Amino acid sequence: MFSEDNVVRGHKGRAEALGNFIVIFFAIIFARLWYLQIYKGDELHRYSMENRLRKEVLLAPRGMIFSRNNELLVHNTPRFDAVIVPQYLSSRDQVFKKLAQVLDMEEDEIDKILKKNGRQPRYQPVTIKKNISRKEVAVIETENSKMPGVSVMTFISREYQDREVGGHILGYISEISQSQLPKFRERDNYDYKLGDFIGQSGIEEERDLELRGEDGYEFIEVDALGRRKRYMGANKLFEGIEGKPPIPGDNIRLTIDRDMQQAAFKALDGKVGSAVAIDVKTGEVMAMVSHPSFDPGQFSRGISSAYWSDLSNDERNPMRDRTVQEHYSPGSTFKAITAIAALEEGIVDEKTEVHCPGYFQLGRRRFHCWKQYGHGKVNLIKSLRESCDVYYYKIGTQLDIDVLAKYARALGFGNKSGVALPRETPGLIPTKEWKKKLRGTEWQKGETLSCVIGQSFVLSTPLQLAMAYSAIANGGKVIKPTLVKEVFSNSGKVLRAPEPEITSEIKLKPETLALVREGLKQVVNNPKGTSWWNRGNGIAMAGKTGTSQVISMSAEKLFMKCQDKEYRFRHHGVFAAYAPYDDPRIAVSVVVEHGCSGSGAAAPVAKEIVTAFMKKYEPEKMAKFAEVQRQEYLSILRERRRIEAQAADEENRAEPTDGSESTEGTEE
């Protein structure tokens, strides 16, 4: 038998082990309590408070956009959206019924929207209706207790002062799509999220990161149904849980002149086409219009299906920016470039004359001049003034296409301009190598004859055409076109201001420039010029008309009245110019699709743009030129009357008197 002492000794070790275990256990418990309540107490208190809070994003005000003269073009306005947070949604049928009444929607429509967004986290709000009225906002806020999970979120919408006038150049913003998300994240190295509004075209797209700013956030207290209870500042329990204020985006001052922009848009009313005006010394774009256009504010507010349907089904394609995304044969406006190449290469000079009978024969093929019965003897200045095709056909037999391409590219054709607008097309200047690669055939001399007058393979955007005439005006400098004059903060501090950038410069002989400029001047300012009737009043414009053929035509159809042709087969009207001709400040190009002629459709648009510029920036010169123009016109009238009077006098002297006529008749 074991003694009592033996029993105690046998359990003593176990008791000590158990006691040590208990001590260690409670030590761990107390250590954990100290860690959670003392060491991590403040942090965990904040976490517990946040379980009663909802984090709401505070959208950063997007930067504003101004004209070159500080006129506000784009600003922000609040937009209210009705949303449902699925996490707090209860009594679905009751909520749907009530919300459908408030928003004038069908219950099934609300259900479909929720199901469509069913894959996103339940705590993320789902937009049910965008841009709701203030009355709808008031009803939702006051009836909030009857619609758990329903709330109103405030977004920042864009307001475009001139609506369609700046649609393409300003662009628009809309919500980023699921398909755009990975692509844009990689492109901009920015953590875009679903629900973010981003620039989708124009300046809004190209300068999105500068304009968008940085979103902030705040915490609001909610009840079990997700309904707002009070703001953070009203409860001391939430001290230390702070939000982050949004940082507004940078503002942009454009190079666009609002008056010139509106003048261009108004002049294009009823037409399909585009117009560009640039400063020949800095490359600043002063006007840039594509017509028809669209209202960018519709996208920001939440575009309706009806408006989108109208845009999508419009055969004129109003969403396309014709100034940079469309290219055309420049027609006879390209003759100035051919003339420069021919003069520089010594093919023609001031005295070179060509007889124009109305056509040019090359082998079996006859190339027609636009004037059916010809221009007679033509020199270089007359060839530009009256747009004689035969003069340039003759040049085409001696000018290699690669040489012509060299001069055209040096003047800005065939390459993207680098303007800060998306999806610019480079146009086309053909070469022998290009044709060999594309079609596997050799270049033919007859193809050069079509190219020297700006037809066939030659393609140019309206912006490129304006750049080329700007280079002619400034002596050969091709300047990268810019749309942004400066980027500045809300305090007015200038953050960035681009400097003019010369992309290429061609050294031309003074006599080359003098001859070409004189020819362009006479196009508008000589009574025999093709654009004499568009000379305006004191605008001192020099330019070149052009007709861009849409399809090849037989001689019979070529001389048929353009307006009698089917609309889609009518020629495009093209016009390029600069002003004032004695000291150029701006260059302008206009294309009117199916306008039939440059003088009839495009030149009147350019006249309005140049007039707007001269009135605003050169009023004294305009008055001076107007007086010179008036005196020249009076001189022309006096000369015409003198000739008419002389002809009448000679006719009277040649005719016998009435008496002698009757006597002779009687005698017979």
Secondary structure by P-SEA (a helix, b strand, c coil): cccaaaaaaaaaaaaaaaaaaaaaaaaaaaaaaaaacccaaaaaaaaaaaaabbbbbbccccbbbbccccccccbbbbbbbbbbccccccaaaaaaaaaaaaacccaaaaaaaaaaaccccccbbbbccccccaaaaaaaaaaccccccbbbbbbbbbbbcccccccccccccccccccaaaaaaaaccccccccbbbbccccccccccccccbbbbbbbbbccccccccccccccccccbbbbbbbbbbbbbbcccaaaaaaaaaaacccccbbbbbcccccccccccccccccaaaaaacccaaaaaaaaaccccccccccccccccccccaaaaaaaaaaaaccccccbbbbbccccccccbbbbcccccccccccaaaaaaaccaaaaaaaaacccaaaaaaaaaaaccccccccccccccbbbbbcaaaaaaaccbbbbaaaaaaaaaccccbbbcaaaaaaaaaaaaacccccccccccccccccccccccccccccbbbbbcaaaaaaaaaaaaaccccccccccccccccccccbbbbbbbccccccccccccccccccccbbbbbbbbccccccccbbbbbbbccccccccccaaaaaaaaaaaaacccaaaaaaaaaaaaaaaaaaaaaaaaaaaaaaaaaaaacccaaaaaaaaaac
